[in-house]
């Protein structure tokens, strides 16, 4: 596909026609990069909103239920829209959607929300940014796929950056709480990596938007059921009004919007370039954490962030 896109045409074009052809391509590239950047920043805002909501005394079970409750209509609409005119799902398709919804969106989201109660938004985003390396490790364990030396180097650099920021937080905090929160967020990244490893077949069968809509709808229902089992139903909205509005913002601006933005970006510039643009995510999280949450920004956080971003850059370049 790339070779076809870059190969020169055999007909001779006039300067005016060449400029006319280049303009739509440049517009498409610019729109794709803008959408990818918007998606990365919007995704990063999720951690900021969660940290703000925790200041009002809400727990993780209630907070994620509210987020998913408001997001459910949006994802159900997405699944319906993407499934128009398509054949109905088979029993195998439904089992796959249930499994992927549990791993990729319910479990990963709950562990992430729980971990954010103990660690800063900056550390959370850096841990989640390790996701490509976890996908490779899972593929190596499950499918015996080879890991190159450059990929190992990129992984080593990235994990060194996370350990640097983690060590800094341990020094500033009590130790046990930070370690527990880091473990929860890391397990969240592992759960989402397993979703990515097993979702390839179903993306081909159902399409990315239909799969995401269905899987996230499953996750929304699971989060609501979890609340019904663990908390009194009458306490669903017995929270501060700020928590409700923050949950609505989380469901729309930081959940549904970035999913659509990244999908549209991939259609225009491809997955590789969209992933590279996603590097603005950790930087935007740190900036919002400092400005909105008042989190500290030190030389250790800056160094760790640069290591993580540099490591993932080396890793993704070698993978391509």
Phi and psi restraints in degrees (value plus and minus 20) as a CYANA .aco file:
   2 UNK   PHI     -86.2   -46.2
   2 UNK   PSI     -59.7   -19.7
   3 UNK   PHI     -82.8   -42.8
   3 UNK   PSI     -61.5   -21.5
   4 UNK   PHI     -85.4   -45.4
   4 UNK   PSI     -55.6   -15.6
   5 UNK   PHI     -91.9   -51.9
   5 UNK   PSI     -49.2    -9.2
   6 UNK   PHI    -118.9   -78.9
   6 UNK   PSI     -29.1    10.9
   7 UNK   PHI     -92.8   -52.8
   7 UNK   PSI     115.6   155.6
   8 UNK   PHI     -93.0   -53.0
   8 UNK   PSI     124.1   164.1
   9 UNK   PHI     -92.5   -52.5
   9 UNK   PSI     138.6   178.6
  10 UNK   PHI    -103.3   -63.3
  10 UNK   PSI     -41.5    -1.5
  11 UNK   PHI    -102.6   -62.6
  11 UNK   PSI     134.1   174.1
  12 UNK   PHI    -107.9   -67.9
  12 UNK   PSI     109.2   149.2
  13 UNK   PHI    -128.4   -88.4
  13 UNK   PSI     123.8   163.8
  14 UNK   PHI     -97.1   -57.1
  14 UNK   PSI     138.1   178.1
  15 UNK   PHI     -74.7   -34.7
  15 UNK   PSI     -58.2   -18.2
  16 UNK   PHI     -87.8   -47.8
  16 UNK   PSI     -58.2   -18.2
  17 UNK   PHI     -90.4   -50.4
  17 UNK   PSI     -54.0   -14.0
  18 UNK   PHI     -84.8   -44.8
  18 UNK   PSI     -62.4   -22.4
  19 UNK   PHI     -85.9   -45.9
  19 UNK   PSI     -56.1   -16.1
  20 UNK   PHI     -86.1   -46.1
  20 UNK   PSI     -55.9   -15.9
  21 UNK   PHI     -94.9   -54.9
  21 UNK   PSI     -53.4   -13.4
  22 UNK   PHI     -93.0   -53.0
  22 UNK   PSI     -50.4   -10.4
  23 UNK   PHI     -82.7   -42.7
  23 UNK   PSI     -67.8   -27.8
  24 UNK   PHI     -80.5   -40.5
  24 UNK   PSI     -56.8   -16.8
  25 UNK   PHI     -84.1   -44.1
  25 UNK   PSI     -63.9   -23.9
  26 UNK   PHI     -85.3   -45.3
  26 UNK   PSI     -58.6   -18.6
  27 UNK   PHI     -82.9   -42.9
  27 UNK   PSI     -60.6   -20.6
  28 UNK   PHI     -86.1   -46.1
  28 UNK   PSI     -61.6   -21.6
  29 UNK   PHI     -84.8   -44.8
  29 UNK   PSI     -65.8   -25.8
  30 UNK   PHI     -83.0   -43.0
  30 UNK   PSI     -62.0   -22.0
  31 UNK   PHI     -84.7   -44.7
  31 UNK   PSI     -60.2   -20.2
  32 UNK   PHI     -83.7   -43.7
  32 UNK   PSI     -64.6   -24.6
  33 UNK   PHI     -85.8   -45.8
  33 UNK   PSI     -58.4   -18.4
  34 UNK   PHI     -84.4   -44.4
  34 UNK   PSI     -62.2   -22.2
  35 UNK   PHI     -85.8   -45.8
  35 UNK   PSI     -61.4   -21.4
  36 UNK   PHI     -84.0   -44.0
  36 UNK   PSI     -61.4   -21.4
  37 UNK   PHI     -85.0   -45.0
  37 UNK   PSI     -64.2   -24.2
  38 UNK   PHI     -79.7   -39.7
  38 UNK   PSI     -64.3   -24.3
  39 UNK   PHI     -82.4   -42.4
  39 UNK   PSI     -63.0   -23.0
  40 UNK   PHI     -84.2   -44.2
  40 UNK   PSI     -63.0   -23.0
  41 UNK   PHI     -88.7   -48.7
  41 UNK   PSI     -61.1   -21.1
  42 UNK   PHI     -84.6   -44.6
  42 UNK   PSI     -62.7   -22.7
  43 UNK   PHI     -79.1   -39.1
  43 UNK   PSI     -61.1   -21.1
  44 UNK   PHI     -85.5   -45.5
  44 UNK   PSI     -48.7    -8.7
  45 UNK   PHI     -87.1   -47.1
  45 UNK   PSI     -37.2     2.8
  46 UNK   PHI     -78.1   -38.1
  46 UNK   PSI     -65.1   -25.1
  47 UNK   PHI     -83.8   -43.8
  47 UNK   PSI     -57.0   -17.0
  48 UNK   PHI     -85.1   -45.1
  48 UNK   PSI     -64.2   -24.2
  49 UNK   PHI     -85.0   -45.0
  49 UNK   PSI     -60.9   -20.9
  50 UNK   PHI     -82.2   -42.2
  50 UNK   PSI     -64.9   -24.9
  51 UNK   PHI     -83.2   -43.2
  51 UNK   PSI     -57.9   -17.9
  52 UNK   PHI     -85.1   -45.1
  52 UNK   PSI     -60.2   -20.2
  53 UNK   PHI     -86.1   -46.1
  53 UNK   PSI     -56.0   -16.0
  54 UNK   PHI     -82.8   -42.8
  54 UNK   PSI     -42.8    -2.8
  55 UNK   PHI     -88.8   -48.8
  55 UNK   PSI     -33.2     6.8
  56 UNK   PHI    -123.2   -83.2
  56 UNK   PSI      -3.1    36.9
  57 UNK   PHI      60.0   100.0
  57 UNK   PSI      -4.9    35.1
  58 UNK   PHI    -105.5   -65.5
  58 UNK   PSI     131.4   171.4
  59 UNK   PHI    -119.0   -79.0
  59 UNK   PSI     148.6   188.6
  60 UNK   PHI     -84.1   -44.1
  60 UNK   PSI     -59.2   -19.2
  61 UNK   PHI     -82.1   -42.1
  61 UNK   PSI     -65.4   -25.4
  62 UNK   PHI     -89.9   -49.9
  62 UNK   PSI     -61.3   -21.3
  63 UNK   PHI     -85.4   -45.4
  63 UNK   PSI     -64.0   -24.0
  64 UNK   PHI     -92.1   -52.1
  64 UNK   PSI     -49.4    -9.4
  65 UNK   PHI     -83.7   -43.7
  65 UNK   PSI     -64.3   -24.3
  66 UNK   PHI     -83.9   -43.9
  66 UNK   PSI     -62.2   -22.2
  67 UNK   PHI     -79.3   -39.3
  67 UNK   PSI     -68.1   -28.1
  68 UNK   PHI     -92.7   -52.7
  68 UNK   PSI     -50.1   -10.1
  69 UNK   PHI     -82.5   -42.5
  69 UNK   PSI     -64.1   -24.1
  70 UNK   PHI     -95.9   -55.9
  70 UNK   PSI     -45.8    -5.8
  71 UNK   PHI    -104.0   -64.0
  71 UNK   PSI     -42.6    -2.6
  72 UNK   PHI     -75.3   -35.3
  72 UNK   PSI     -68.6   -28.6
  73 UNK   PHI     -80.0   -40.0
  73 UNK   PSI     -55.4   -15.4
  74 UNK   PHI     -87.1   -47.1
  74 UNK   PSI     -64.3   -24.3
  75 UNK   PHI     -94.9   -54.9
  75 UNK   PSI     -53.1   -13.1
  76 UNK   PHI     -83.8   -43.8
  76 UNK   PSI     -60.3   -20.3
  77 UNK   PHI     -83.9   -43.9
  77 UNK   PSI     -60.0   -20.0
  78 UNK   PHI     -82.0   -42.0
  78 UNK   PSI     -64.1   -24.1
  79 UNK   PHI     -83.9   -43.9
  79 UNK   PSI     -62.5   -22.5
  80 UNK   PHI     -84.6   -44.6
  80 UNK   PSI     -64.1   -24.1
  81 UNK   PHI     -82.7   -42.7
  81 UNK   PSI     -64.6   -24.6
  82 UNK   PHI     -92.9   -52.9
  82 UNK   PSI     -40.4    -0.4
  83 UNK   PHI    -115.0   -75.0
  83 UNK   PSI     -18.5    21.5
  84 UNK   PHI     -82.9   -42.9
  84 UNK   PSI     108.2   148.2
  85 UNK   PHI      55.9    95.9
  85 UNK   PSI     -18.6    21.4
  86 UNK   PHI    -113.7   -73.7
  86 UNK   PSI     134.8   174.8
  87 UNK   PHI     -84.8   -44.8
  87 UNK   PSI     130.1   170.1
  88 UNK   PHI     -84.8   -44.8
  88 UNK   PSI     137.9   177.9
  89 UNK   PHI     -92.4   -52.4
  89 UNK   PSI     121.4   161.4
  90 UNK   PHI    -103.0   -63.0
  90 UNK   PSI     152.6   192.6
  91 UNK   PHI     -79.8   -39.8
  91 UNK   PSI     -59.1   -19.1
  92 UNK   PHI     -85.7   -45.7
  92 UNK   PSI     -58.7   -18.7
  93 UNK   PHI     -82.1   -42.1
  93 UNK   PSI     -64.8   -24.8
  94 UNK   PHI     -84.5   -44.5
  94 UNK   PSI     -59.7   -19.7
  95 UNK   PHI     -82.7   -42.7
  95 UNK   PSI     -59.9   -19.9
  96 UNK   PHI     -85.2   -45.2
  96 UNK   PSI     -63.2   -23.2
  97 UNK   PHI     -82.3   -42.3
  97 UNK   PSI     -62.0   -22.0
  98 UNK   PHI     -82.4   -42.4
  98 UNK   PSI     -65.8   -25.8
  99 UNK   PHI     -85.2   -45.2
  99 UNK   PSI     -64.2   -24.2
 100 UNK   PHI     -88.8   -48.8
 100 UNK   PSI     -57.3   -17.3
 101 UNK   PHI     -84.6   -44.6
 101 UNK   PSI     -58.3   -18.3
 102 UNK   PHI     -86.4   -46.4
 102 UNK   PSI     -68.8   -28.8
 103 UNK   PHI     -96.4   -56.4
 103 UNK   PSI     -68.6   -28.6
 104 UNK   PHI     -99.9   -59.9
 104 UNK   PSI     -47.3    -7.3
 105 UNK   PHI    -145.3  -105.3
 105 UNK   PSI     -58.4   -18.4
 106 UNK   PHI     -96.5   -56.5
 106 UNK   PSI     -81.7   -41.7
 107 UNK   PHI     -85.0   -45.0
 107 UNK   PSI     -64.9   -24.9
 108 UNK   PHI     -81.0   -41.0
 108 UNK   PSI     -62.2   -22.2
 109 UNK   PHI     -88.8   -48.8
 109 UNK   PSI     -63.1   -23.1
 110 UNK   PHI     -85.0   -45.0
 110 UNK   PSI     -64.4   -24.4
 111 UNK   PHI     -82.5   -42.5
 111 UNK   PSI     -57.5   -17.5
 112 UNK   PHI     -85.5   -45.5
 112 UNK   PSI     -67.3   -27.3
 113 UNK   PHI     -81.1   -41.1
 113 UNK   PSI     -62.5   -22.5
 114 UNK   PHI     -85.3   -45.3
 114 UNK   PSI     -60.2   -20.2
 115 UNK   PHI     -86.9   -46.9
 115 UNK   PSI     -52.9   -12.9
 116 UNK   PHI     -86.4   -46.4
 116 UNK   PSI     -33.5     6.5
 117 UNK   PHI     -92.6   -52.6
 117 UNK   PSI     -34.6     5.4
 118 UNK   PHI    -140.8  -100.8
 118 UNK   PSI     -38.7     1.3
 119 UNK   PHI    -143.5  -103.5
 119 UNK   PSI     144.8   184.8
 120 UNK   PHI     -93.9   -53.9
 120 UNK   PSI     140.2   180.2
 121 UNK   PHI     -83.7   -43.7
 121 UNK   PSI     -52.5   -12.5
 122 UNK   PHI     -84.0   -44.0
 122 UNK   PSI     -68.4   -28.4
 123 UNK   PHI     -85.0   -45.0
 123 UNK   PSI     -58.8   -18.8
 124 UNK   PHI     -79.6   -39.6
 124 UNK   PSI     -65.0   -25.0
 125 UNK   PHI     -87.7   -47.7
 125 UNK   PSI     -57.2   -17.2
 126 UNK   PHI     -85.8   -45.8
 126 UNK   PSI     -59.4   -19.4
 127 UNK   PHI     -85.2   -45.2
 127 UNK   PSI     -65.9   -25.9
 128 UNK   PHI     -84.9   -44.9
 128 UNK   PSI     -46.9    -6.9
 129 UNK   PHI     -91.0   -51.0
 129 UNK   PSI     -32.2     7.8
 130 UNK   PHI     -97.9   -57.9
 130 UNK   PSI     -18.5    21.5
 131 UNK   PHI     -72.5   -32.5
 131 UNK   PSI     -62.7   -22.7
 132 UNK   PHI     -78.5   -38.5
 132 UNK   PSI     -55.0   -15.0
 133 UNK   PHI     -89.5   -49.5
 133 UNK   PSI     -55.3   -15.3
 134 UNK   PHI     -89.9   -49.9
 134 UNK   PSI     -54.9   -14.9
 135 UNK   PHI     -82.1   -42.1
 135 UNK   PSI     -62.5   -22.5
 136 UNK   PHI     -85.6   -45.6
 136 UNK   PSI     -62.6   -22.6
 137 UNK   PHI     -82.6   -42.6
 137 UNK   PSI     -63.2   -23.2
 138 UNK   PHI     -83.8   -43.8
 138 UNK   PSI     -59.6   -19.6
 139 UNK   PHI     -86.4   -46.4
 139 UNK   PSI     -54.4   -14.4
 140 UNK   PHI     -86.8   -46.8
 140 UNK   PSI     -61.4   -21.4
 141 UNK   PHI     -91.4   -51.4
 141 UNK   PSI     -63.3   -23.3
 142 UNK   PHI    -104.4   -64.4
 142 UNK   PSI     -65.9   -25.9
 143 UNK   PHI    -128.6   -88.6
 143 UNK   PSI     -19.1    20.9
 144 UNK   PHI      41.0    81.0
 144 UNK   PSI      13.6    53.6
 145 UNK   PHI     -96.3   -56.3
 145 UNK   PSI     121.7   161.7
 146 UNK   PHI     -94.2   -54.2
 146 UNK   PSI     123.1   163.1
 147 UNK   PHI    -130.4   -90.4
 147 UNK   PSI     104.1   144.1
 148 UNK   PHI    -101.0   -61.0
 148 UNK   PSI     147.0   187.0
 149 UNK   PHI     -85.3   -45.3
 149 UNK   PSI     -58.9   -18.9
 150 UNK   PHI     -86.1   -46.1
 150 UNK   PSI     -55.6   -15.6
 151 UNK   PHI     -86.7   -46.7
 151 UNK   PSI     -60.4   -20.4
 152 UNK   PHI     -82.9   -42.9
 152 UNK   PSI     -59.4   -19.4
 153 UNK   PHI     -83.1   -43.1
 153 UNK   PSI     -66.5   -26.5
 154 UNK   PHI     -80.2   -40.2
 154 UNK   PSI     -61.3   -21.3
 155 UNK   PHI     -82.6   -42.6
 155 UNK   PSI     -63.8   -23.8
 156 UNK   PHI     -81.9   -41.9
 156 UNK   PSI     -62.5   -22.5
 157 UNK   PHI     -83.9   -43.9
 157 UNK   PSI     -65.4   -25.4
 158 UNK   PHI     -83.9   -43.9
 158 UNK   PSI     -66.9   -26.9
 159 UNK   PHI     -87.6   -47.6
 159 UNK   PSI     -51.1   -11.1
 160 UNK   PHI     -83.5   -43.5
 160 UNK   PSI     -58.6   -18.6
 161 UNK   PHI     -84.7   -44.7
 161 UNK   PSI     -62.9   -22.9
 162 UNK   PHI     -84.3   -44.3
 162 UNK   PSI     -63.0   -23.0
 163 UNK   PHI     -82.7   -42.7
 163 UNK   PSI     -54.4   -14.4
 164 UNK   PHI     -84.7   -44.7
 164 UNK   PSI     -66.9   -26.9
 165 UNK   PHI     -88.7   -48.7
 165 UNK   PSI     -58.0   -18.0
 166 UNK   PHI     -82.5   -42.5
 166 UNK   PSI     -64.2   -24.2
 167 UNK   PHI     -82.4   -42.4
 167 UNK   PSI     -56.4   -16.4
 168 UNK   PHI     -84.8   -44.8
 168 UNK   PSI     -62.4   -22.4
 169 UNK   PHI     -88.3   -48.3
 169 UNK   PSI     -55.6   -15.6
 170 UNK   PHI     -81.4   -41.4
 170 UNK   PSI     -59.5   -19.5
 171 UNK   PHI     -87.5   -47.5
 171 UNK   PSI     -52.1   -12.1
 172 UNK   PHI    -104.9   -64.9
 172 UNK   PSI     -46.8    -6.8
 173 UNK   PHI    -126.1   -86.1
 173 UNK   PSI    -180.7  -140.7
 174 UNK   PHI    -103.0   -63.0
 174 UNK   PSI     -37.8     2.2
 175 UNK   PHI      83.1   123.1
 175 UNK   PSI     -83.6   -43.6
 176 UNK   PHI     -86.4   -46.4
 176 UNK   PSI     -62.7   -22.7
 177 UNK   PHI     -85.6   -45.6
 177 UNK   PSI     -63.0   -23.0
 178 UNK   PHI     -84.7   -44.7
 178 UNK   PSI     -59.9   -19.9
 179 UNK   PHI     -85.9   -45.9
 179 UNK   PSI     -61.2   -21.2
 180 UNK   PHI     -84.8   -44.8
 180 UNK   PSI     -64.8   -24.8
 181 UNK   PHI     -83.7   -43.7
 181 UNK   PSI     -59.8   -19.8
 182 UNK   PHI     -83.3   -43.3
 182 UNK   PSI     -61.2   -21.2
 183 UNK   PHI     -83.2   -43.2
 183 UNK   PSI     -62.2   -22.2
 184 UNK   PHI     -83.1   -43.1
 184 UNK   PSI     -64.0   -24.0
 185 UNK   PHI     -87.4   -47.4
 185 UNK   PSI     -58.6   -18.6
 186 UNK   PHI     -84.2   -44.2
 186 UNK   PSI     -61.2   -21.2
 187 UNK   PHI     -84.8   -44.8
 187 UNK   PSI     -52.2   -12.2
 188 UNK   PHI     -81.5   -41.5
 188 UNK   PSI     -64.2   -24.2
 189 UNK   PHI     -84.2   -44.2
 189 UNK   PSI     -57.8   -17.8
 190 UNK   PHI     -84.7   -44.7
 190 UNK   PSI     -62.6   -22.6
 191 UNK   PHI     -82.2   -42.2
 191 UNK   PSI     -62.0   -22.0
 192 UNK   PHI     -90.4   -50.4
 192 UNK   PSI     -53.4   -13.4
 193 UNK   PHI     -82.8   -42.8
 193 UNK   PSI     -58.7   -18.7
 194 UNK   PHI     -85.4   -45.4
 194 UNK   PSI     -55.6   -15.6
 195 UNK   PHI     -80.2   -40.2
 195 UNK   PSI     -65.4   -25.4
 196 UNK   PHI     -85.7   -45.7
 196 UNK   PSI     -58.1   -18.1
 197 UNK   PHI     -83.8   -43.8
 197 UNK   PSI     -61.9   -21.9
 198 UNK   PHI    -113.7   -73.7
 198 UNK   PSI     -25.7    14.3
 199 UNK   PHI    -105.0   -65.0
 199 UNK   PSI     -33.6     6.4
 200 UNK   PHI     -74.2   -34.2
 200 UNK   PSI     -67.6   -27.6
 201 UNK   PHI     -81.7   -41.7
 201 UNK   PSI     -61.8   -21.8
 202 UNK   PHI     -95.9   -55.9
 202 UNK   PSI     -48.3    -8.3
 203 UNK   PHI     -83.0   -43.0
 203 UNK   PSI     -61.1   -21.1
 204 UNK   PHI     -85.4   -45.4
 204 UNK   PSI     -56.2   -16.2
 205 UNK   PHI    -100.6   -60.6
 205 UNK   PSI     -60.6   -20.6
 206 UNK   PHI    -127.0   -87.0
 206 UNK   PSI     -41.3    -1.3
 207 UNK   PHI      72.0   112.0
 207 UNK   PSI     127.2   167.2
 208 UNK   PHI     -84.8   -44.8
 208 UNK   PSI     -65.2   -25.2
 209 UNK   PHI     -87.3   -47.3
 209 UNK   PSI     -60.5   -20.5
 210 UNK   PHI     -85.8   -45.8
 210 UNK   PSI     -61.8   -21.8
 211 UNK   PHI     -84.5   -44.5
 211 UNK   PSI     -66.4   -26.4
 212 UNK   PHI     -81.5   -41.5
 212 UNK   PSI     -63.7   -23.7
 213 UNK   PHI     -80.9   -40.9
 213 UNK   PSI     -64.4   -24.4
 214 UNK   PHI     -89.6   -49.6
 214 UNK   PSI     -66.7   -26.7
 215 UNK   PHI     -85.2   -45.2
 215 UNK   PSI     -61.3   -21.3
 216 UNK   PHI     -90.4   -50.4
 216 UNK   PSI     -51.5   -11.5
 217 UNK   PHI     -83.7   -43.7
 217 UNK   PSI     -61.0   -21.0
 218 UNK   PHI     -80.2   -40.2
 218 UNK   PSI     -65.1   -25.1
 219 UNK   PHI     -83.1   -43.1
 219 UNK   PSI     -59.8   -19.8
 220 UNK   PHI     -79.8   -39.8
 220 UNK   PSI     -65.4   -25.4
 221 UNK   PHI     -84.1   -44.1
 221 UNK   PSI     -60.4   -20.4
 222 UNK   PHI     -84.5   -44.5
 222 UNK   PSI     -59.2   -19.2
 223 UNK   PHI     -87.0   -47.0
 223 UNK   PSI     -57.3   -17.3
 224 UNK   PHI     -88.1   -48.1
 224 UNK   PSI     -62.1   -22.1
 225 UNK   PHI     -84.1   -44.1
 225 UNK   PSI     -58.8   -18.8
 226 UNK   PHI     -79.8   -39.8
 226 UNK   PSI     -63.8   -23.8
 227 UNK   PHI     -83.5   -43.5
 227 UNK   PSI     -61.7   -21.7
 228 UNK   PHI     -83.2   -43.2
 228 UNK   PSI     -51.7   -11.7
 229 UNK   PHI    -100.8   -60.8
 229 UNK   PSI     -51.4   -11.4
 230 UNK   PHI    -124.5   -84.5
 230 UNK   PSI     -37.8     2.2
 231 UNK   PHI    -152.4  -112.4
 231 UNK   PSI     132.3   172.3
 232 UNK   PHI     -82.7   -42.7
 232 UNK   PSI     115.5   155.5
 233 UNK   PHI     -80.4   -40.4
 233 UNK   PSI     -52.2   -12.2
 234 UNK   PHI     -87.7   -47.7
 234 UNK   PSI     -34.8     5.2
 235 UNK   PHI    -112.4   -72.4
 235 UNK   PSI     -13.8    26.2
 236 UNK   PHI     -76.5   -36.5
 236 UNK   PSI     -62.2   -22.2
 237 UNK   PHI    -133.7   -93.7
 237 UNK   PSI      -1.4    38.6
 238 UNK   PHI    -105.8   -65.8
 238 UNK   PSI      38.0    78.0
 239 UNK   PHI    -152.6  -112.6
 239 UNK   PSI     151.2   191.2
 240 UNK   PHI     -83.7   -43.7
 240 UNK   PSI     125.2   165.2
 241 UNK   PHI     -76.7   -36.7
 241 UNK   PSI     -50.4   -10.4
 242 UNK   PHI     -82.9   -42.9
 242 UNK   PSI     -53.2   -13.2
 243 UNK   PHI     -86.4   -46.4
 243 UNK   PSI     -58.9   -18.9
 244 UNK   PHI     -82.7   -42.7
 244 UNK   PSI     -69.2   -29.2
 245 UNK   PHI     -87.3   -47.3
 245 UNK   PSI     -56.9   -16.9
 246 UNK   PHI     -85.7   -45.7
 246 UNK   PSI     -56.1   -16.1
 247 UNK   PHI     -88.2   -48.2
 247 UNK   PSI     -59.4   -19.4
 248 UNK   PHI     -82.3   -42.3
 248 UNK   PSI     -63.5   -23.5
 249 UNK   PHI     -83.5   -43.5
 249 UNK   PSI     -60.2   -20.2
 250 UNK   PHI     -84.8   -44.8
 250 UNK   PSI     -61.7   -21.7
 251 UNK   PHI     -88.3   -48.3
 251 UNK   PSI     -54.0   -14.0
 252 UNK   PHI    -115.4   -75.4
 252 UNK   PSI     -83.5   -43.5
 253 UNK   PHI     -91.0   -51.0
 253 UNK   PSI     -54.4   -14.4
 254 UNK   PHI    -129.5   -89.5
 254 UNK   PSI     -15.9    24.1
 255 UNK   PHI    -146.9  -106.9
 255 UNK   PSI     -87.2   -47.2
 256 UNK   PHI     -91.0   -51.0
 256 UNK   PSI     -66.6   -26.6
 257 UNK   PHI     -78.6   -38.6
 257 UNK   PSI     -70.7   -30.7
 258 UNK   PHI     -85.2   -45.2
 258 UNK   PSI     -51.8   -11.8
 259 UNK   PHI     -80.1   -40.1
 259 UNK   PSI     -67.7   -27.7
 260 UNK   PHI     -87.3   -47.3
 260 UNK   PSI     -60.1   -20.1
 261 UNK   PHI     -83.8   -43.8
 261 UNK   PSI     -63.5   -23.5
 262 UNK   PHI     -88.0   -48.0
 262 UNK   PSI     -59.7   -19.7
 263 UNK   PHI     -80.2   -40.2
 263 UNK   PSI     -64.7   -24.7
 264 UNK   PHI     -86.9   -46.9
 264 UNK   PSI     -53.8   -13.8
 265 UNK   PHI     -86.9   -46.9
 265 UNK   PSI     -61.9   -21.9
 266 UNK   PHI     -83.0   -43.0
 266 UNK   PSI     -57.0   -17.0
 267 UNK   PHI     -82.7   -42.7
 267 UNK   PSI     -49.8    -9.8
 268 UNK   PHI    -114.0   -74.0
 268 UNK   PSI     -58.6   -18.6
 269 UNK   PHI    -141.4  -101.4
 269 UNK   PSI     -25.5    14.5
 270 UNK   PHI      72.3   112.3
 270 UNK   PSI     139.9   179.9
 271 UNK   PHI     -87.0   -47.0
 271 UNK   PSI     -57.6   -17.6
 272 UNK   PHI     -83.8   -43.8
 272 UNK   PSI     -69.6   -29.6
 273 UNK   PHI     -88.4   -48.4
 273 UNK   PSI     -56.2   -16.2
 274 UNK   PHI     -83.2   -43.2
 274 UNK   PSI     -58.5   -18.5
 275 UNK   PHI     -86.4   -46.4
 275 UNK   PSI     -61.0   -21.0
 276 UNK   PHI     -82.8   -42.8
 276 UNK   PSI     -60.5   -20.5
 277 UNK   PHI     -84.4   -44.4
 277 UNK   PSI     -48.5    -8.5
 278 UNK   PHI     -82.7   -42.7
 278 UNK   PSI     -27.7    12.3
 279 UNK   PHI     -84.4   -44.4
 279 UNK   PSI     -36.8     3.2
 280 UNK   PHI     -92.1   -52.1
 280 UNK   PSI     -34.1     5.9
 281 UNK   PHI     -77.8   -37.8
 281 UNK   PSI     -77.6   -37.6
 282 UNK   PHI     -79.2   -39.2
 282 UNK   PSI     -58.6   -18.6
 283 UNK   PHI     -84.8   -44.8
 283 UNK   PSI     -61.6   -21.6
 284 UNK   PHI     -88.7   -48.7
 284 UNK   PSI     -55.4   -15.4
 285 UNK   PHI     -83.6   -43.6
 285 UNK   PSI     -64.5   -24.5
 286 UNK   PHI     -82.8   -42.8
 286 UNK   PSI     -63.6   -23.6
 287 UNK   PHI     -82.6   -42.6
 287 UNK   PSI     -67.0   -27.0
 288 UNK   PHI     -86.6   -46.6
 288 UNK   PSI     -54.0   -14.0
 289 UNK   PHI     -83.8   -43.8
 289 UNK   PSI     -60.0   -20.0
 290 UNK   PHI     -90.9   -50.9
 290 UNK   PSI     -66.7   -26.7
 291 UNK   PHI     -95.7   -55.7
 291 UNK   PSI     -65.4   -25.4
 292 UNK   PHI    -109.9   -69.9
 292 UNK   PSI     -64.3   -24.3
 293 UNK   PHI    -113.2   -73.2
 293 UNK   PSI     -35.7     4.3
 294 UNK   PHI      54.8    94.8
 294 UNK   PSI       3.3    43.3
 295 UNK   PHI     -89.5   -49.5
 295 UNK   PSI     128.4   168.4
 296 UNK   PHI     -90.6   -50.6
 296 UNK   PSI     127.8   167.8
 297 UNK   PHI    -145.0  -105.0
 297 UNK   PSI      92.0   132.0
 298 UNK   PHI    -139.8   -99.8
 298 UNK   PSI     153.9   193.9
 299 UNK   PHI     -83.8   -43.8
 299 UNK   PSI     -48.1    -8.1
 300 UNK   PHI     -91.6   -51.6
 300 UNK   PSI     -60.4   -20.4
 301 UNK   PHI     -87.1   -47.1
 301 UNK   PSI     -62.2   -22.2
 302 UNK   PHI     -81.5   -41.5
 302 UNK   PSI     -65.5   -25.5
 303 UNK   PHI     -85.1   -45.1
 303 UNK   PSI     -63.1   -23.1
 304 UNK   PHI     -83.5   -43.5
 304 UNK   PSI     -60.4   -20.4
 305 UNK   PHI     -84.0   -44.0
 305 UNK   PSI     -64.7   -24.7
 306 UNK   PHI     -81.6   -41.6
 306 UNK   PSI     -58.7   -18.7
 307 UNK   PHI     -84.9   -44.9
 307 UNK   PSI     -64.2   -24.2
 308 UNK   PHI     -82.8   -42.8
 308 UNK   PSI     -67.9   -27.9
 309 UNK   PHI     -83.9   -43.9
 309 UNK   PSI     -63.6   -23.6
 310 UNK   PHI     -83.5   -43.5
 310 UNK   PSI     -60.9   -20.9
 311 UNK   PHI     -84.9   -44.9
 311 UNK   PSI     -64.0   -24.0
 312 UNK   PHI     -86.8   -46.8
 312 UNK   PSI     -54.4   -14.4
 313 UNK   PHI     -83.3   -43.3
 313 UNK   PSI     -66.2   -26.2
 314 UNK   PHI     -82.4   -42.4
 314 UNK   PSI     -61.4   -21.4
 315 UNK   PHI     -83.7   -43.7
 315 UNK   PSI     -69.1   -29.1
 316 UNK   PHI     -89.7   -49.7
 316 UNK   PSI     -55.2   -15.2
 317 UNK   PHI     -83.9   -43.9
 317 UNK   PSI     -62.1   -22.1
 318 UNK   PHI     -90.0   -50.0
 318 UNK   PSI     -52.6   -12.6
 319 UNK   PHI     -86.7   -46.7
 319 UNK   PSI     -59.3   -19.3
